[in-house]
Amino acid sequence: MNFSEIPENPFIFLSWVTALGLFLSLTEATIKIKFEKISTFRKRQALINSLYPKI
C-alpha cells in the first residue's frame, strides 16, 4: 500500500486532517491546563509564605 499519494476521495484526507487537528488541539489544551494549575499553586504558595514568614 502506497501512503505517499493523496487518496482519491478528499473526504478521507479531510477526515485525517481533522482528526489530527483535534488531537493536537486537545493535547495543547491539556498542557496549558496543567501549567496553569502549577502556576496557580506556586502563586498561592508564595502568597502564603509572604503572609506567614518562617521564624
N, C-alpha and C positions, 0 to 999 in steps of 0.2 A: 504494500500500500504506500503510495507516494503522498507524503504530507506537505511537500514543498509548494504545491499549487493550490490556489484558492478553489474551493468547491464550486460546482456548477450552480448550486442552489444558494443564493445570497442569504436566505433565511437561516441556514445552518451557520454561516460565517457570522452573521449579526448576533445569533444566539450565543456563540462562543465569546464574542467581544463583550456582549452584555454581561455574561456570567463572570468573565474576568474582571470587568469594571466593578461589578457588585462585590466580588471577593476583595478587591483592593480597597474599596470604599469601607467595607466592614472592618478590614484589618486596620486601616488608618484610624477609624473612629475608636476602635478598641485601644489602640496605643495612646491616643490622645486622652481618653478617659483615665487610663492607668497613670499617665504622667500628671494629669490634673489632680487625681487623688493623692499622689505622692507629694505634689507641690502644696496642696491644701494642708496635708498633715504636717509638713515641715514648717509652714507659716504658723499653724496653730501651736506647735511645739515652741517656736521662737517667741510667740506672744506669751505663752505660759511661763517660759523661762525668764522673760523680761519682767513679768508681774511678780513672780516668786523667785527671786535670785537665791542661789545656794549660799549658805552662811559659811 
